[in-house]
């Protein structure tokens, strides 16, 4: 069931990406993302603390199709929705979350664990509001961003996700947006947020800056096939374009580890069979 991405298929997929059609000035750095996380090579670090999220659903503002994914945006002018703890020294503010997904349930996540692919991956993007005053400033700097990655696996319908899924038909085309209020992103976190991997990496979309503390959850959340099918009904293209393209395979190809250490908050492996199916009640 694990489908390895060959160079050939990666190139084919890149050709389908509106954001990857131009030759990119990829920073020649040593800490690009995403990665294949090799669980047995990750290093347990007893200093890693539990994550502390404090999200105010009232800061949720809108949902929009940027031509690559759908983005749920939060008001980040104050410290109302924050992340701290985990591997982080400072407090970070939530600015948006989005997903990456495949054309089928066989692939779609950006990170993989021991080459295991998931159909989708959620990214909750936060910036360091203790050191910087704007996202645009933080995005260029070391320890500027903290992104929580959550794998989605196919199973039962996720009630929290459904409110998002219901909004998607209104933003099918690139560039469209609708108001979206009172959404608590904590409902998209797995029930166990104490078990995670963390490593220094980059954004996986331009500008690809190496400013990200990655925190990848070991417990996936469960969503239904039908919910993922609505993700795939979105379009990379605007309403004016003659040929419409389905928004699928919007992930970056994996990047070399280059000597980095992936730290682990526990000795536990990927938590695929935990008793709790994940997804707190919204
Ligand atoms: Zn992302």
Boltz pocket constraint, residues with backbone or C-beta under 6 A from the ligand:
constraints:
  - pocket:
      binder: B
      contacts: [[A, 98], [A, 99], [A, 100], [A, 123], [A, 204]]
      max_distance: 6.0
